[in-house]
Amino acid sequence: GYVLRLLSIPYRVEVRCRVSLDVIVGETGEAKSLIGYAENVSEGGMLVSLPEPLDAGATVLLGFRLSHDSPFLTVNAEIVRVTTRNEDGLYVAAIQFNESEAKAREAVLRFVERALAG
């Protein structure tokens, strides 16, 4: 517990599953939004490929559907890390859902559990 907190390493790492989801990413306070592509998702966030970089620490609003028949979710989140993927020129953003997004986190957790179950 103490060492993990000291090193800022999360004690519990959420289970992720691979997906291919279109995601709308809009920076809070900015008029523009980007269309991205989520590669994996967990209860805590997602990894999204984007055509333009966003700053780590930026607050964003994500919009996505977990499947074609699921409701459209809008989630407040934060850009945790951004890297460049050279082979296709896209930027990869690790995006963490805000703690307050309990409803969205629950929906994503149920989706991941179903996906991993089979």
PEMOKA-V581055 format. One line per field, one symbol per residue. phi: phi as a letter, one per 20 degrees, with the letter a starting at -180 (. if undefined). burial: # if it has 16 or more other ideal C-beta (glycine too) atoms within 10 Angstrom, else .. A space follows every 50 residues. Layout:
phi=???
burial=???
This chain:
phi=.fffffeleffdeffdcfbccfceccffndfecdeccedbbbgerbdcec fcfcfgnfecdecadfbfdeffddcfbcfebccddffcmeeddeddffgf efffffffgffffffffq
burial=...............#..#.#.#.#.#......#.###.########### ..##...#.#.#.#.#......#.#.###..#.......########... #..##.###.##..#...
